[in-house]
């Protein structure tokens, strides 16, 4: 349900109230689902962007070893 709502609002650019009505859910529930899913997408995006990069702890340790 959350994915279908996200697709309608973010991809198809439907207003959230219209998307909620089309999916048969309350507008308040749609707002709740969208906020949670947007947070999950943001977290996943950051993880993907940071994949393969050394961690801060590793970088700090390497700098200390160089001294």
KACORLIN-V131950 format. One record per helix or strand. SS is the DSSP state (H for helix, E for strand). FROM is the first residue (numbers start at 1). TO is the last residue. If there is no record, write none. Layout:
BEGIN
ss:from:to
SS:FROM:TO
SS:FROM:TO
END
This chain:
BEGIN
ss:from:to
H:2:11
H:16:23
H:27:50
H:56:66
END
